[in-house]
Amino acid sequence: MKDFWIGTGWKMNKTATEARDYIATLLPLLPKMPEDAAAFVVPPFTALSAVRETLGTTGPILVGAQNMHWEEEGSFTGEISARMLKDAGVDLVELGHSERRQHFGETDEAINLKVRLALTHGLTPLVCVGDSAAERNAGASAEAIIRQIRMAFFRLTAPEIGRCLIAYEPIWAIGDAGVPAEPDHVVAVHRRVKAVLAELSDHKVPLLYGGSVNADNIRSLAGESEIDGLFIGRAAWQAVEFAGLIAAALSARAYRR
């Protein structure tokens, strides 16, 4: 498991052709990744194969999917299985994003089933957790996130938990109207969450931050030792910008406090 991760999720954006162009533009601009760091992109399902083909089988960027079903196969019209993702060359799978929870009714129990099946198929789960504005205002951010993590990791062994990633994405910090979280808030939440993760597993579980990460705040976030990576949205939807954000994050990481 790498120590530092930086990636972007495209949500419902980019056709297969646009995805190929993005990767083709990004590759020559991509900074050399340190041995302990990894970069990833999370395209929509229809662009997964195009991204994998453009990267090649040993490309310098990992490929993620935005969701998957918890069953191996069956009568689930419109769903995607873990085996299908593996066939498309996927490395990791994003699970539990707040938009999935809010708009599609995903429950903690369903996310737990997905995490367990992803691990069975050799996929790295990227488990998204987040607090609402009300929870933040009540000082309950860490408690809300810890509950979601405990539910996502229910019945997992310590080594299995060590094969997962977590992205802390405050619900109030993502989307068009998102307000970036201050680094001090992120650090405080990460410290409390990491204390609980240490109880659940003796393997390090990287804890990323996502939520209106952009060129203005990426250095301050990446410079915090409690933040194990960054999950970026619209600020990285252009290849040139993503390459610049990666370079800035890696540079800031070298001067961590």
N, C-alpha and C positions, 0 to 999 in steps of 0.2 A: 504494500500500500504506500503510495506516494505521500509526501509531507505537505505539499502545496498543490492546489488545483485551481484552474481558472477556465471557465467555460461560458457558453452562451446558449440560451434556449430561444428558439425562433417562434414558438407558439404556432398560430395558424397563419404563417407567412412563408413565402417562397415556393415556387414551382420547382420541379426537378431541374429544369434548365437554369433557373436562377441559382439553385443550390450548387450546380456544377461550376457556374461562373464565380460564385463566392469562394469556393474552395480553391479554384484555379488561381484566383487573385491573391488569396491568403497565403498559399504555400511559399512563394518566394519572399514574402514579407515577414514570415513567422520568425520571431527570435529563436535562437537556439535554446532549447529547454534544458535546464539543469537535470541531473539524473534523478533528483528527488521531487521533481515537479511534473505535472501533466496538464495538457490543454484538451478541451473537448467541445464538441458542438452537439446540439440536440435539435435536429430538424423534425418536420412533420413526417408522418409515416410514408407519404408518397415520394419523399425525397431521400429516404434512407439509402436505398441502393445506389442512387446517383452520387451521393456523398461518398459512400464506401468505394465505388468504382473510381472516382476521381482521386481519392486519397491513396488507393492501393491497399493491399492487405497489411502492409507494415508502415502505414503513414504515420506522421508525427503527431496526429491528433486523434483522440478517441471519439467514437461515434455513439451517441445516446439516442434513445427513443423517449417519447413524451408520456407513454403509458403502456400498460399491457393488462390482459385479463388474468384472473387468478386460477382459471382452469386450464388444463393442458390443451383441450380442444372441445368442440361441441356446438350445440345450437345457440350461438351467441352472435347473431347478425350484427355486423359492423365492428366487431371486436378483433383484437390482434393478440396472438398467443406468444408466449416466450420462445417457443420453437421457431415461429415465424421471424421473430427478431434475430435470433441466432443465425437463421438462414440468410438474413439481409446483412450480416456482418456487424451487428450491433455489439458494443462493449458494455454499455451501462444503460440503465433505464430509470427515468425520472418517475417517482411515485409520490402521490399525496399532495400535489400542488394545490394551493388554496383555491384556485379556479376550478379544479376538479371537485374539490370538496364542496364548494359553494354552488356551482352551476349544475353539477352532475350527481350530487348526492353521495359522493364517496365517503364511506365511513372508516373509522379507525380499524375496524375488524377486517374490512376488505383490503385495506392497505397492508395489514399484517399478512394476509394470505398471499398477496402479490409479492411482498418482500421474500417470503419463504420460497415461493416458486421461482422467482428470479435467481436466487442463490442456487437452487437445484440445477438450473440450466447454465450456471457459470456466468450469469450477468451480475454486474455490480449495481445494487440498488442505490439510487440517489434519492433519499427520503426527504421530502420537503415538509417543513414544519413552520408555523407562524402564529403570532398573536394578533388579536384584533386591537383596534384603537381603544376600545373599552377596557380590555385586559391590560394594555400598556398604561392607561390613565389610572388604573387601580393598583399599579405596581405588581401585577400578576403575570408579566411577560414570561419569566422563566418557568413559573409553575405550569402555565398553559403549554409551553413547548415540551417540558419534561413529561407531561402526561401523554402528549402525542408520541413522543419517542418511546416511552414504556409500552404503549399499545402497539406501535409498529414493530417492536423487537420482542413481543411476547412469544415465549416458547422457542426463542433462538438461543443457541449455545454461544458462549463467549467467542470462540473462533468465528462463528457465523456473523456475529455482530461486528467483528473486526474486518469483515469483507464489505461493509457498508459505508456509504457516505451520507452525511446529513447536510442539508442546506437550510439555514435559518433565514426565512423570508417573511418579514413582518407584513401582514396583510395591508397595513396602512402605508407601506413604503413601496408597493409595487403598482404597476399600471400607469396610465396617463396622469392620474392625479396623485401619484405616490410622492411621499415626502421622505427623502433619504434619512435613514437613521444616523444619529451622531455616533462616531466611533466609540465614545465612552459608553453609550448604551449597549452597543453590540458587544464590546469587551465584557461588560458586567454580566450580560446574559450568557455569553459563551463560557465564562468562568463557572457559573453555577451549573450549566448544562454539562460541562466536561467533568465536574465532580461526580455527577450522577452516572455518566458514561463509564467512569473509572470503576464504579461499583458494579456495573453490568458486565464489563469485559476488561480483561487485562491486556487487550489489544487496543492500539490507538485507533480511534474513529475520527477521521477528518471532519471538522465542522466548518462549513463554508458559510459566507454571508451573501445574500442576494436581496436587492431592493433598491432600485434607482441608483445602482452603481454607474458611475460615469467618469469622464476624464477629470472632472473637478475634485472628486473625492476618492478616486481609486488609490492614490498614493497614501493617503492617511489611513485607509482601511487595510491595505496590504502591508503597511508598516507595523501593524499590531500583531504581536506574537500569538495572541489568542485566536486569531482568525486564520484558519488553515486553507483558505481559498475564497474565490469570488465567483458567483453565478450571476452573469450579466444578461440583461434583457435588451431593450431597443438600442441602447448605446453601442452595442456590438453587432447590429444587424447589417452593417456595411463592413466588408472584409478589411479595408484599410484601417477603419476605426478599431476593429477587434485586435488587429496586429499591434496597434499603438497602445491599447489598453494592456495587452499582455506584457509588452516591453516595460510599461510604466510600473505594473505590479511587480514584475521580477526585479526591477531596479529598487523599488521601495522596500521589497522584502530583504534586500541585502543590508539594510540599515534598520532592522527591526529593533524596537525597544522591549 
